Amino acid sequence: MALIRLTDLAEQLPQAWSSSIVARFGDANLKLVRMDDSAYPEECHDYAEGLLVLEGGMVLQLEGEALRVGTGEIYVVPAGVPHSVGKGSRGTLLILDV
């Protein structure tokens, strides 16, 4: 596989908050998302989900509290925990899931 410039690839995504699978490792997905200041609705999974901010910042809503996740930081949302992304999140997000 060739070198992938994730931030360049994110800029080419057709719309914000629409994830694109960049690669698969066994059953795991490496997804890329472009955040655009708008909120993303609450969701819950039966698997853990890693949210790694490559550039910019994300306002992660968990159990009624807002947590700021910045460039180079990852938050691992445990399985079964409802979460959403608050308004004001902007940049490139890498998602690790199954």
URDALIN-V654925 format. One line per field, one symbol per residue. ss: DSSP state (A for helix, B for strand, O for the rest). Layout:
# URDALIN-V654925
ss = ???
This chain:
# URDALIN-V654925
ss = OOOOOAAAAAAOOOOOOOOBBBBBBOOBBBBBBBBBOOOBBBBOOOOOBBBBBBBBBBBBBBOOBBBBBBOOOBBBBOOOOOBBBOOOOBBBBBBBBO
